[in-house]
Amino acid sequence: MNKMIRFIFQRNASDETKDDIIHVRYAGNKQAEVIYTYSLGSVSPAKCMLGRDALMDYLSSMLRLIAIDKIPFVSVQIDFPMMPCVCVHPHRLSCEEQNIMTQVRLQFDAWVAADTAVPTDSEPESDTKQEELEAANTLYEGYLNSMGIVLPH
């Protein structure tokens, strides 16, 4: 299972070397590692660790700033685990911010739930991993159902 959220900011639709990329990975202890890779020049990737609230503030602020940029990216591709990737035109980011941030929150909460699942002595490790996956799937299914989307079983 993909355990990362990725934002790809395209400056030029025909040249992937011009893309800025943000990877968000769960690092444990209710912390996410955020890595921003710049396409311009020889700037080293920026890295930081953020808790849930700080991650939400960072990403929300970033989306709002990109939406008002005078020289905007061509598109923003957003990849979430267990979801299709979506491309959003930068001017639509402020309209879609709530949907995007809801998905970030649900993903972070699923990471924490999977990380804090405690196996009992009678459960083998493989059963615990399966339960973690099922817990994450249940979170996503509940979110999708709240939007009127029903997944076949």
Secondary structure, DSSP 8 states (H G I E B T S, - for coil): ---EEEEEEES-TT-GGG-EEEEEEEEETTEEEEEEE--STT---EEEEE-HHHHHHHHHHHHHHHHT-SS--SEEEEE-TTS--EEE-GGGHHHHHHHHHHHHHHHHHHHHHHHH----TTS-HHHHHHHHHHHHHHHHHHHHHHTT-----
